[in-house]
Amino acid sequence: MFIETTSRRTLLKQIGRTVSAITLPISSQELIKFNSMHDNSQFEVIIIGGSYAGLSAAMTLGRSLKKVLVIDSGKPCNRFTPHAHNFITQDGKKPAEISALARQQVAQYDTVSFHNDLATQGAKTEYGFEIQTNLGQTFTAQKLLFATGIKDILPDIDGFTECWGKTVIHCPYCHGYEVRGRKTGIFVNDESAVDFYKIISNWTDSIIILTNGKATFDQAELQEREILVMENTVTYLEHEEGSLKKIVLDSGQTHALDALYFRPPFVQHCAIPQQLGCTINESGHIEVDDFQKTSLPGVFAAGDCTTPFRSLAIASAQGNKAAAMLNHELIMGEHA
Ligand SMILES: Cc1cc2nc3c(=O)[nH]c(=O)nc-3n(C[C@H](O)[C@H](O)[C@H](O)COP(=O)(O)OP(=O)(O)OC[C@H]3O[C@@H](n4cnc5c(N)ncnc54)[C@H](O)[C@@H]3O)c2cc1C
């Protein structure tokens, strides 16, 4: 590659080559490294999503002296829950406190920059990738990491959103202990209902199943265990500031409940991986290998956008692993 620009001359001086050799070749790696160190729109890695997976990756890359940009739109999926659990050293803390501390610790590494914005477009370029944002900024990097999470889709039932993350919960490992022994419903209408019931019965033996319409699965096993399956449509959830009191059915019946489990359907929070051509698997997650590499060379993904195992610990661990592999690729090349 032959480039004759001011930055090329500066680069030649810095890497000790003679400026008079006007057509001296510069490798694309040298140019990218130089540019990324001297231009605040060029990076070695752009991390899209600055929550648990993204910040964990940013810490590892910052500690590896890599020039990194974290673009984050500030909407982690757990923002509705007052307290996060089952994350060692942080059990019971507010999610925002945990991520604020994480960001403060990452910000101490001066090769890591932050940009609070929504990444809207992504494109492959000759030397890596270009990302555009909602505020009109354009950034480039050799590698990308998507730590963008998912968006849960809640049913359009009054009270559901208000209770989500408080008493309408998705995961017994996150919140089951807090509602152990309490009157519990499971909002489900597919073949997973029986297994879902068995798992939740570890925490409480007061369980009903709400199918919100005619049940579409075999109820024999639940009937044998004398578990009540209510097939009426749920009209609304009665609650006090997100604390569930009862569910009200279209028949007018009510049923007192303290907690309701629901595994929501979801969409990817960010459409750029699909735009770029990353494979999305059958469950709707970005397909990654054991090293968090997507199907597209140079693009990695970590956290909820890649796995149904949703937890702060798993998202952080995946971010940590993706970053080590990114650093490895930046040093050794893609096929090492
Ligand atoms: C209600 C609820 C309660 C939970 N409680 C617990 C708990 O108690 N304990 C536990 O271990 N786990 C809990 N979880 C699971 C846990 O919150 C997730 O596993 C974890 O947040 C995943 O981290 P992540 O970084 O992958 O994604 P997220 O935390 O969802 O973060 C994704 C980030 O990417 C950003 N983003 C997305 N698209 C873009 C874009 N285009 N441009 C810029 N930024 C973008 C978002 O704004 C967000 O900040 C809970 C989940 C929910 C939904």
The ligand as an ORCA input file, in Angstrom:
! r2SCAN-3c Opt
* xyz 0 1
  C     -35.637     -8.040     35.089
  C     -34.316     -8.759     35.145
  C     -33.717     -9.009     36.362
  C     -32.502     -9.693     36.405
  N     -31.923     -9.975     37.623
  C     -30.736    -10.613     37.665
  C     -30.130    -10.919     38.921
  O     -30.653    -10.613     39.981
  N     -28.935    -11.588     38.901
  C     -28.325    -11.962     37.743
  O     -27.238    -12.550     37.781
  N     -28.879    -11.660     36.537
  C     -30.068    -11.004     36.489
  N     -30.644    -10.742     35.269
  C     -29.917    -11.102     34.045
  C     -28.824    -10.054     33.780
  O     -29.337     -8.770     34.008
  C     -28.307    -10.175     32.345
  O     -27.829    -11.496     32.141
  C     -27.191     -9.157     32.090
  O     -27.668     -7.845     32.259
  C     -26.636     -9.333     30.679
  O     -25.623     -8.413     30.489
  P     -25.270     -7.904     29.026
  O     -24.117     -6.993     29.210
  O     -25.136     -9.068     28.110
  O     -26.584     -7.117     28.521
  P     -27.343     -5.890     29.175
  O     -27.046     -5.772     30.626
  O     -28.765     -6.009     28.777
  O     -26.683     -4.626     28.479
  C     -26.694     -4.404     27.105
  C     -26.222     -2.977     26.894
  O     -26.046     -2.747     25.495
  C     -26.593     -1.490     25.175
  N     -26.924     -1.480     23.746
  C     -27.749     -2.308     23.066
  N     -27.798     -1.975     21.773
  C     -26.976     -0.917     21.633
  C     -26.606     -0.111     20.519
  N     -27.083     -0.342     19.297
  N     -25.743      0.922     20.719
  C     -25.242      1.165     21.964
  N     -25.557      0.437     23.050
  C     -26.414     -0.594     22.880
  C     -27.810     -1.372     26.086
  O     -28.243     -0.041     26.229
  C     -27.252     -1.958     27.386
  O     -26.623     -0.971     28.168
  C     -31.869    -10.083     35.199
  C     -32.472     -9.814     33.974
  C     -33.692     -9.178     33.940
  C     -34.338     -8.901     32.607
*
